[in-house]
């Protein structure tokens, strides 16, 4: 199969394409009218290469709904700055109702920034939108960005949607350390794939995403973040959220039957997507010890939510 996806940036066209297709559903779970404008012919070519039974579109739609909800809750809790790292073709500053005073900063490669600036030139965001050229693996550059944003913000939410899987374990560990130094970061939203979920989709992704492989695969996802000062505060499973929304995983009956049979012999087996999560992280204030085991703790700032906390001694 021709590898239309040539790099990680191309996956942004795939994701935007999935969001554009959601607009055509009889009962869409969200409206993203600018997605098609951003996708263009290149995005359409990428969508045409995706295998029929790839559940990426289903996953992206549920992930989008979850993150939209997280953002609304964070803004209600006092977040005044959102830092979207590896923003891709995300259009939330345009399609979500946000305070006009909210500062939204998108960081991505120059060619992605220029494409959005060109195709969305006639559109008006609902908040104070800034775009910054950023190679997330350039540690010195991102540290300067975090420091500058931290200096001008009251409370920050960081979003790395669809970004972490393409980084190495070392990259993610260093990113966690650097974000932790920005003391005004109150929330970090990221997505999680268990080893089982990665293995399930590995062969299919290789058919059309060989040039953008998943690289982040620690032995224990939660322990890695815990060792770098972060603890999960709320986790939502893609499959469970999709079922709640009336969008169960669109797999053929024989595949679902095989999964059901498998669970009889392996108590930890889960359906594809149930080991894919959206996780909200928090770094705690002084006097709170962050567990290296990724143990979940309740945070009192917003009832019913769990967040990741900083290690003791960090404000």
C-alpha positions, 0 to 999 in steps of 0.5 A, spaced: 500 500 500 502 506 498 504 510 504 500 517 503 502 519 510 509 521 510 511 524 517 507 525 523 504 532 521 500 528 516 497 524 521 493 531 523 490 531 516 487 524 518 485 526 524 481 533 521 478 528 516 475 524 521 472 530 524 470 533 518 466 526 516 463 527 523 459 533 520 456 528 516 453 524 521 445 524 522 446 526 529 453 529 530 457 529 537 460 535 535 460 540 529 467 542 526 465 546 520 472 548 519 475 541 519 474 540 511 477 547 509 483 545 513 484 538 510 484 539 503 486 534 497 492 532 501 487 530 507 482 526 502 488 522 499 490 520 506 483 518 508 482 514 501 488 509 504 485 508 510 483 500 511 476 499 512 476 496 519 481 501 522 477 504 528 481 511 528 475 515 526 471 512 531 476 513 536 478 520 534 470 522 535 470 520 542 477 523 544 474 529 541 468 529 545 472 528 552 477 533 551 472 538 549 469 537 556 475 537 559 477 544 556 470 546 558 471 544 566 478 547 566 476 554 564 470 553 569 475 552 574 479 558 572 484 556 567 486 563 563 491 560 558 491 553 554 497 551 551 496 546 545 503 543 543 503 539 537 496 543 535 496 540 528 489 542 525 485 543 531 480 548 531 477 548 538 478 556 538 473 557 533 468 552 534 468 551 542 464 557 546 470 560 550 471 566 554 474 572 549 479 573 555 482 566 554 489 566 551 490 560 547 497 558 544 498 553 539 505 550 538 507 546 532 512 546 526 512 552 521 509 549 515 503 547 519 502 554 522 503 557 515 497 552 513 492 554 518 494 561 518 492 561 510 486 557 510 483 560 516 485 567 514 478 569 514 475 566 520 475 569 527 477 565 533 472 566 540 478 567 544 485 570 544 489 566 539 496 565 538 500 561 534 508 559 535 513 555 531 515 549 535 519 543 534 517 539 541 523 535 541 527 542 541 528 542 549 531 549 549 526 552 545 520 549 549 523 551 555 523 558 553 516 557 551 514 554 557 517 560 561 514 565 557 507 562 558 508 561 565 510 568 566 504 571 563 498 566 565 494 565 572 492 558 571 494 554 565 492 547 561 496 544 557 494 539 551 498 534 547 492 531 543 495 525 539 502 527 540 505 523 546 505 516 542 510 519 537 515 521 542 520 516 545 520 514 552 526 519 553 522 525 550 516 524 554 520 524 560 523 530 559 517 533 557 514 531 563 520 534 567 519 541 563 512 542 564 513 541 571 517 547 572 512 551 570 508 552 576 502 555 573 500 549 569 494 546 573 492 541 568 495 536 563 491 533 558 494 527 554 492 520 551 494 513 553 494 507 549 496 500 553 501 495 550 495 491 548 492 497 544 498 498 541 499 491 539 492 490 536 493 496 531 500 495 530 499 491 523 494 495 521 497 502 522 503 499 518 499 498 512 498 506 512 502 509 517 509 506 517 512 513 516 509 515 523 510 509 528 508 509 535 514 510 539 512 511 546 511 504 549 514 504 557 513 498 561 508 502 565 505 508 563 503 511 570 509 509 573 513 513 568 509 519 569 509 518 576 517 518 577 517 525 573 512 528 578 505 527 575 499 523 577 493 521 573 487 525 576 481 523 571 481 517 566 476 516 561 476 510 556 474 511 549 470 505 548 466 506 555 465 514 553 463 511 546 458 507 548 455 512 553 454 517 547 451 511 543 457 510 538 459 503 540 466 500 536 464 499 529 467 492 528 464 486 525 461 481 529 466 476 528 471 480 531 467 482 537 465 475 538 473 473 538 474 479 543 469 476 547 471 469 547 478 471 548 476 475 555 473 468 557 481 466 557 484 472 559 481 476 565 485 482 563 483 482 556 479 488 553 476 490 547 480 495 542 479 502 545 478 500 552 485 500 553 485 507 550 484 513 554 484 520 555 488 522 561 487 528 565 494 529 569 496 534 575 502 536 578 501 537 586 503 543 590 507 543 597 506 537 601 503 532 596 507 526 594 506 524 587 506 516 587 511 513 582 506 507 581 501 512 578 496 511 584 489 515 583 488 520 588 482 525 589 483 532 588 478 537 591 478 543 587 473 540 582 468 535 585 468 528 582 475 530 578 481 526 579 488 530 577 495 529 577 499 532 583 506 535 583 511 532 588 512 535 595 516 541 595 514 544 588 509 549 588 
